[in-house]
């Protein structure tokens, strides 16, 4: 992906310097709209195909409306992914206090932008601060 993706309104300013999150936002926003709308919004010339990579997967969009979607962690309808392990209350409270002093938050740090990569969720044990401010838990 090129720097022109950083100008898209669908990408929050807090994640514009994180390439994988930019890709996630572009995929979520433009996958249902198609390649023609993405190129129009970019002010780009028509092309036959475009591949967008993000943390959630890789999307190749074609001018004829076809797409190839390869999710990073595919779940199956018959066997959904299990819910994430919750952090103990003390760890979650410590993380929330750090988030509250750093960025606005509603059970997820707004600096993390998209939550699909598991970052910025204080109540989830395996989550991490995208800015590296949380203490590391080894339990």
MDAnalysis code that builds the backbone (N, CA, C; Angstrom):
import MDAnalysis as mda
import numpy as np

u = mda.Universe.empty(417, n_residues=139, atom_resindex=np.repeat(np.arange(139), 3), trajectory=True)
u.add_TopologyAttr("name", ["N", "CA", "C"] * 139)
u.add_TopologyAttr("resid", np.arange(1, 140))
u.add_TopologyAttr("resname", ["UNK", "UNK", "UNK", "UNK", "UNK", "UNK", "UNK", "UNK", "UNK", "UNK", "UNK", "UNK", "UNK", "UNK", "UNK", "UNK", "UNK", "UNK", "UNK", "UNK", "UNK", "UNK", "UNK", "UNK", "UNK", "UNK", "UNK", "UNK", "UNK", "UNK", "UNK", "UNK", "UNK", "UNK", "UNK", "UNK", "UNK", "UNK", "UNK", "UNK", "UNK", "UNK", "UNK", "UNK", "UNK", "UNK", "UNK", "UNK", "UNK", "UNK", "UNK", "UNK", "UNK", "UNK", "UNK", "UNK", "UNK", "UNK", "UNK", "UNK", "UNK", "UNK", "UNK", "UNK", "UNK", "UNK", "UNK", "UNK", "UNK", "UNK", "UNK", "UNK", "UNK", "UNK", "UNK", "UNK", "UNK", "UNK", "UNK", "UNK", "UNK", "UNK", "UNK", "UNK", "UNK", "UNK", "UNK", "UNK", "UNK", "UNK", "UNK", "UNK", "UNK", "UNK", "UNK", "UNK", "UNK", "UNK", "UNK", "UNK", "UNK", "UNK", "UNK", "UNK", "UNK", "UNK", "UNK", "UNK", "UNK", "UNK", "UNK", "UNK", "UNK", "UNK", "UNK", "UNK", "UNK", "UNK", "UNK", "UNK", "UNK", "UNK", "UNK", "UNK", "UNK", "UNK", "UNK", "UNK", "UNK", "UNK", "UNK", "UNK", "UNK", "UNK", "UNK", "UNK", "UNK", "UNK", "UNK"])
u.atoms.positions = np.array([
    [0.842, -1.182, 0.000],
    [0.000, 0.000, 0.000],
    [0.884, 1.240, 0.000],
    [0.374, 2.295, -0.581],
    [1.142, 3.525, -0.673],
    [0.646, 4.542, 0.334],
    [1.391, 5.646, 0.452],
    [1.036, 6.679, 1.416],
    [-0.304, 7.335, 1.123],
    [-0.800, 7.227, -0.114],
    [-2.084, 7.868, -0.411],
    [-3.230, 7.256, 0.392],
    [-3.079, 6.021, 0.860],
    [-4.105, 5.429, 1.717],
    [-4.242, 6.185, 3.030],
    [-3.179, 6.819, 3.461],
    [-3.202, 7.527, 4.731],
    [-4.152, 8.710, 4.696],
    [-4.535, 9.156, 3.538],
    [-5.403, 10.316, 3.394],
    [-6.880, 9.951, 3.471],
    [-7.194, 8.670, 3.475],
    [-8.593, 8.252, 3.457],
    [-9.300, 8.619, 4.752],
    [-10.509, 9.119, 4.628],
    [-11.288, 9.507, 5.803],
    [-11.696, 8.316, 6.654],
    [-11.690, 7.110, 6.101],
    [-12.116, 5.941, 6.871],
    [-11.053, 5.496, 7.866],
    [-9.877, 6.082, 7.814],
    [-8.785, 5.686, 8.703],
    [-8.626, 6.730, 9.804],
    [-8.860, 6.369, 11.074],
    [-8.694, 7.326, 12.165],
    [-7.259, 7.849, 12.241],
    [-7.115, 9.094, 12.612],
    [-5.799, 9.720, 12.693],
    [-4.869, 8.979, 13.647],
    [-5.428, 8.340, 14.678],
    [-4.595, 7.667, 15.687],
    [-3.881, 6.439, 15.144],
    [-4.290, 5.914, 14.004],
    [-3.655, 4.704, 13.483],
    [-3.022, 4.906, 12.111],
    [-2.981, 6.121, 11.615],
    [-2.474, 6.356, 10.258],
    [-0.999, 6.027, 10.086],
    [-0.233, 5.939, 11.171],
    [1.174, 5.585, 11.047],
    [1.411, 4.089, 11.272],
    [0.339, 3.318, 11.431],
    [0.447, 1.871, 11.639],
    [-0.135, 1.167, 10.413],
    [0.741, 0.735, 9.511],
    [0.341, 0.222, 8.208],
    [-0.707, -0.881, 8.288],
    [-0.554, -1.808, 9.236],
    [-1.495, -2.926, 9.298],
    [-2.902, -2.450, 9.662],
    [-3.009, -1.427, 10.530],
    [-4.321, -0.901, 10.888],
    [-4.949, -0.116, 9.745],
    [-4.125, 0.584, 8.999],
    [-4.623, 1.295, 7.821],
    [-5.245, 0.282, 6.869],
    [-4.543, -0.817, 6.633],
    [-5.078, -1.866, 5.766],
    [-6.388, -2.425, 6.289],
    [-6.484, -2.654, 7.602],
    [-7.722, -3.170, 8.191],
    [-8.888, -2.225, 7.935],
    [-8.670, -0.941, 8.158],
    [-9.741, 0.026, 7.970],
    [-10.159, 0.129, 6.506],
    [-9.179, 0.126, 5.610],
    [-9.490, 0.205, 4.185],
    [-10.271, -1.037, 3.755],
    [-9.848, -2.211, 4.221],
    [-10.559, -3.446, 3.871],
    [-11.998, -3.395, 4.368],
    [-12.185, -3.045, 5.635],
    [-13.543, -3.021, 6.192],
    [-14.432, -1.997, 5.496],
    [-13.868, -0.862, 5.150],
    [-14.673, 0.207, 4.548],
    [-14.974, -0.057, 3.075],
    [-13.973, -0.497, 2.309],
    [-14.135, -0.584, 0.862],
    [-14.460, -1.969, 0.333],
    [-14.338, -3.004, 1.137],
    [-14.675, -4.336, 0.635],
    [-16.108, -4.405, 0.123],
    [-17.092, -3.898, 0.863],
    [-18.455, -3.961, 0.315],
    [-18.694, -2.956, -0.816],
    [-17.869, -1.931, -0.928],
    [-18.081, -0.889, -1.929],
    [-17.417, -1.190, -3.262],
    [-16.292, -1.878, -3.225],
    [-15.624, -2.273, -4.456],
    [-14.456, -1.389, -4.851],
    [-13.700, -1.900, -5.822],
    [-12.482, -1.252, -6.279],
    [-12.758, 0.106, -6.916],
    [-13.817, 0.220, -7.710],
    [-14.106, 1.476, -8.400],
    [-14.320, 2.621, -7.405],
    [-15.026, 2.353, -6.319],
    [-15.279, 3.396, -5.314],
    [-13.978, 3.762, -4.604],
    [-13.149, 2.773, -4.284],
    [-11.866, 3.042, -3.644],
    [-10.999, 3.927, -4.542],
    [-10.902, 3.583, -5.813],
    [-10.092, 4.378, -6.742],
    [-10.659, 5.780, -6.922],
    [-11.984, 5.888, -6.955],
    [-12.609, 7.206, -7.059],
    [-12.254, 8.066, -5.859],
    [-12.357, 7.480, -4.656],
    [-12.060, 8.228, -3.440],
    [-10.589, 8.627, -3.354],
    [-9.725, 7.806, -3.936],
    [-8.299, 8.124, -3.950],
    [-7.942, 9.121, -5.044],
    [-8.861, 9.298, -6.013],
    [-8.547, 10.132, -7.166],
    [-7.548, 9.445, -8.081],
    [-7.557, 8.115, -8.068],
    [-6.595, 7.335, -8.843],
    [-7.197, 6.896, -10.176],
    [-6.335, 6.611, -11.125],
    [-6.759, 6.101, -12.424],
    [-7.250, 4.667, -12.279],
    [-8.155, 4.233, -13.157],
    [-8.638, 2.845, -13.095],
    [-7.491, 1.852, -13.280],
    [-7.563, 0.765, -12.524],
    [-6.617, -0.338, -12.653],
    [-7.399, -1.637, -12.612],
    [-6.769, -2.732, -13.023],
    [-7.449, -4.023, -13.090],
    [-7.596, -4.701, -11.740],
    [-6.633, -4.490, -10.854],
    [-6.700, -5.125, -9.543],
    [-5.854, -4.368, -8.541],
    [-6.173, -4.574, -7.255],
    [-5.439, -3.944, -6.167],
    [-5.466, -4.894, -4.982],
    [-4.317, -5.089, -4.342],
    [-4.225, -5.942, -3.162],
    [-3.963, -5.071, -1.947],
    [-4.759, -5.291, -0.895],
    [-4.643, -4.546, 0.351],
    [-4.332, -5.561, 1.450],
    [-3.279, -5.303, 2.210],
    [-2.904, -6.190, 3.307],
    [-3.142, -5.492, 4.627],
    [-3.694, -6.238, 5.578],
    [-3.932, -5.715, 6.915],
    [-3.758, -6.821, 7.926],
    [-3.951, -6.484, 9.180],
    [-3.859, -7.477, 10.230],
    [-4.950, -8.531, 10.153],
    [-6.096, -8.157, 9.582],
    [-7.217, -9.089, 9.501],
    [-7.128, -10.015, 8.301],
    [-6.258, -9.708, 7.339],
    [-6.116, -10.554, 6.174],
    [-5.663, -9.771, 4.955],
    [-5.777, -10.422, 3.800],
    [-5.379, -9.825, 2.531],
    [-6.570, -9.855, 1.587],
    [-6.853, -8.713, 0.988],
    [-7.972, -8.583, 0.051],
    [-7.427, -8.136, -1.288],
    [-7.737, -8.891, -2.339],
    [-7.446, -8.470, -3.702],
    [-8.774, -8.167, -4.359],
    [-8.917, -6.924, -4.812],
    [-10.134, -6.459, -5.468],
    [-9.852, -6.333, -6.962],
    [-10.820, -6.747, -7.786],
    [-10.665, -6.709, -9.232],
    [-11.683, -5.743, -9.836],
    [-11.337, -5.191, -10.999],
    [-12.197, -4.222, -11.674],
    [-13.558, -4.825, -12.051],
    [-13.620, -6.134, -12.286],
    [-14.881, -6.763, -12.668],
    [-15.790, -7.063, -11.466],
    [-15.380, -6.637, -10.255],
    [-16.194, -6.848, -9.065],
    [-15.823, -8.085, -8.265],
    [-14.986, -8.943, -8.839],
    [-14.554, -10.152, -8.127],
    [-13.560, -9.762, -7.043],
    [-13.457, -10.594, -6.006],
    [-12.477, -10.369, -4.952],
    [-11.922, -11.695, -4.465],
    [-10.710, -11.659, -3.977],
    [-10.084, -12.788, -3.302],
    [-9.803, -12.332, -1.885],
    [-10.396, -13.016, -0.907],
    [-10.258, -12.652, 0.501],
    [-9.586, -13.794, 1.234],
    [-8.457, -13.495, 1.883],
    [-7.734, -14.493, 2.679],
    [-7.593, -13.950, 4.089],
    [-8.486, -14.355, 5.012],
    [-8.382, -13.877, 6.392],
    [-7.135, -14.426, 7.073],
    [-6.596, -13.637, 7.993],
    [-5.411, -14.050, 8.732],
    [-5.717, -15.224, 9.646],
    [-6.798, -15.135, 10.403],
    [-7.207, -16.199, 11.314],
    [-8.620, -16.636, 10.967],
    [-8.751, -17.525, 10.004],
    [-10.095, -17.917, 9.603],
    [-10.809, -18.717, 10.686],
    [-12.030, -18.323, 11.000],
    [-12.884, -19.102, 11.877],
    [-13.868, -19.860, 10.993],
    [-14.403, -20.916, 11.468],
    [-15.383, -21.641, 10.675],
    [-16.738, -21.488, 11.345],
    [-17.817, -21.399, 10.561],
    [-19.136, -21.235, 11.164],
    [-19.487, -22.339, 12.155],
    [-19.038, -23.569, 11.895],
    [-19.380, -24.665, 12.797],
    [-18.517, -24.665, 14.059],
    [-17.374, -23.980, 14.029],
    [-16.482, -23.955, 15.184],
    [-15.917, -22.538, 15.343],
    [-16.686, -21.645, 15.947],
    [-16.195, -20.275, 16.098],
    [-15.006, -20.215, 17.056],
    [-14.232, -19.160, 16.914],
    [-13.091, -18.970, 17.800],
    [-13.581, -18.778, 19.232],
    [-12.870, -19.336, 20.224],
    [-13.295, -19.190, 21.625],
    [-13.131, -17.739, 22.083],
    [-13.887, -17.323, 23.104],
    [-13.733, -15.957, 23.606],
    [-12.348, -15.774, 24.228],
    [-11.824, -14.558, 24.206],
    [-10.491, -14.334, 24.762],
    [-10.479, -14.492, 26.280],
    [-9.339, -14.904, 26.813],
    [-9.157, -15.038, 28.261],
    [-9.176, -13.637, 28.889],
    [-9.924, -13.496, 29.950],
    [-10.057, -12.200, 30.601],
    [-8.895, -11.957, 31.566],
    [-8.462, -10.702, 31.645],
    [-7.415, -10.301, 32.589],
    [-7.998, -10.288, 33.993],
    [-7.130, -10.543, 34.985],
    [-7.635, -10.472, 36.357],
    [-8.030, -9.013, 36.642],
    [-8.969, -8.788, 37.562],
    [-9.490, -7.439, 37.807],
    [-8.417, -6.405, 38.148],
    [-7.388, -6.795, 38.889],
    [-6.324, -5.858, 39.254],
    [-5.532, -5.386, 38.043],
    [-5.187, -6.321, 37.161],
    [-4.451, -5.979, 35.947],
    [-5.301, -5.108, 35.032],
    [-6.567, -5.472, 34.863],
    [-7.465, -4.690, 34.015],
    [-7.627, -3.271, 34.551],
    [-7.759, -3.129, 35.881],
    [-7.903, -1.797, 36.480],
    [-6.637, -0.960, 36.281],
    [-5.474, -1.579, 36.418],
    [-4.215, -0.860, 36.208],
    [-4.093, -0.395, 34.761],
    [-4.483, -1.247, 33.832],
    [-4.450, -0.873, 32.416],
    [-5.416, 0.273, 32.124],
    [-6.639, 0.182, 32.666],
    [-7.627, 1.245, 32.432],
    [-7.154, 2.593, 32.969],
    [-6.478, 2.573, 34.114],
    [-5.952, 3.817, 34.692],
    [-4.910, 4.441, 33.766],
    [-4.070, 3.613, 33.188],
    [-3.062, 4.120, 32.249],
    [-3.748, 4.689, 31.008],
    [-4.737, 3.972, 30.482],
    [-5.462, 4.451, 29.294],
    [-6.168, 5.776, 29.578],
    [-6.773, 5.886, 30.751],
    [-7.519, 7.107, 31.082],
    [-6.603, 8.321, 31.153],
    [-5.344, 8.113, 31.526],
    [-4.410, 9.237, 31.599],
    [-3.764, 9.536, 30.249],
    [-3.942, 8.653, 29.295],
    [-3.270, 8.792, 27.992],
    [-4.233, 9.213, 26.883],
    [-5.331, 8.514, 26.724],
    [-6.301, 8.757, 25.647],
    [-7.716, 8.542, 26.171],
    [-8.689, 9.096, 25.473],
    [-10.086, 8.811, 25.809],
    [-10.329, 7.321, 25.605],
    [-11.220, 6.740, 26.403],
    [-11.385, 5.300, 26.363],
    [-12.786, 4.874, 26.754],
    [-13.288, 3.854, 26.084],
    [-14.535, 3.184, 26.452],
    [-14.267, 1.693, 26.371],
    [-13.666, 1.114, 27.402],
    [-13.261, -0.284, 27.493],
    [-12.279, -0.697, 26.402],
    [-11.724, 0.286, 25.701],
    [-10.696, 0.015, 24.703],
    [-9.975, 1.315, 24.410],
    [-8.679, 1.280, 24.402],
    [-7.867, 2.462, 24.151],
    [-8.122, 2.983, 22.741],
    [-8.399, 4.267, 22.606],
    [-8.676, 4.823, 21.286],
    [-7.417, 4.949, 20.437],
    [-6.245, 4.907, 21.025],
    [-5.009, 4.945, 20.233],
    [-4.851, 3.673, 19.423],
    [-5.479, 2.583, 19.864],
    [-5.366, 1.313, 19.150],
    [-6.188, 1.321, 17.869],
    [-7.153, 2.229, 17.750],
    [-7.987, 2.237, 16.550],
    [-8.815, 0.974, 16.477],
    [-8.619, 0.211, 15.447],
    [-9.362, -1.027, 15.230],
    [-8.966, -2.073, 16.265],
    [-9.928, -2.764, 16.842],
    [-9.636, -3.757, 17.868],
    [-9.423, -5.153, 17.341],
    [-9.375, -5.332, 16.024],
    [-9.292, -6.678, 15.464],
    [-7.975, -7.380, 15.783],
    [-6.921, -6.617, 16.031],
    [-5.632, -7.243, 16.323],
    [-5.479, -7.549, 17.804],
    [-6.469, -7.210, 18.606],
    [-6.430, -7.522, 20.023],
    [-5.680, -6.521, 20.874],
    [-5.325, -5.380, 20.319],
    [-4.606, -4.377, 21.091],
    [-5.574, -3.393, 21.728],
    [-5.170, -2.860, 22.871],
    [-5.908, -1.780, 23.503],
    [-7.161, -2.190, 24.244],
    [-7.270, -3.455, 24.634],
    [-8.435, -3.934, 25.380],
    [-7.986, -4.314, 26.788],
    [-8.146, -3.410, 27.753],
    [-7.618, -3.649, 29.098],
    [-8.167, -4.891, 29.779],
    [-9.380, -5.298, 29.475],
    [-9.976, -6.447, 30.135],
    [-9.592, -7.785, 29.544],
    [-8.820, -7.796, 28.453],
    [-8.411, -9.037, 27.801],
    [-6.961, -9.332, 28.171],
    [-6.702, -10.512, 28.727],
    [-5.389, -10.872, 29.237],
    [-4.283, -10.739, 28.194],
    [-4.505, -11.197, 26.978],
    [-3.452, -11.214, 25.962],
    [-3.299, -9.891, 25.222],
    [-4.144, -8.931, 25.503],
    [-4.070, -7.638, 24.832],
    [-2.830, -6.875, 25.270],
    [-2.428, -5.918, 24.458],
    [-1.279, -5.091, 24.803],
    [-1.553, -3.650, 24.402],
    [-0.866, -2.741, 25.030],
    [-0.996, -1.324, 24.712],
    [-0.273, -1.069, 23.394],
    [-0.933, -0.448, 22.410],
    [-0.264, -0.195, 21.138],
    [0.876, 0.804, 21.275],
    [0.903, 1.549, 22.367],
    [1.967, 2.520, 22.599],
    [3.007, 2.011, 23.589],
    [2.803, 0.790, 24.117],
    [3.763, 0.168, 25.025],
    [3.724, 0.679, 26.456],
    [2.578, 1.218, 26.894],
    [2.497, 1.803, 28.231],
    [2.043, 0.843, 29.323],
    [1.464, -0.290, 28.975],
    [0.963, -1.214, 29.999],
    [2.084, -2.064, 30.577],
    [1.938, -2.428, 31.871],
    [2.911, -3.362, 32.443],
    [2.752, -4.740, 31.789],
    [3.830, -5.452, 31.697],
    [3.800, -6.782, 31.090],
    [3.354, -7.794, 32.135],
    [2.387, -8.647, 31.769],
    [1.900, -9.674, 32.697],
    [2.483, -11.014, 32.278],
    [3.068, -11.736, 33.214],
    [3.659, -13.032, 32.910],
    [2.872, -14.177, 33.524],
    [1.640, -13.924, 33.950],
    [0.851, -14.997, 34.568],
    [-0.010, -15.685, 33.558],
])
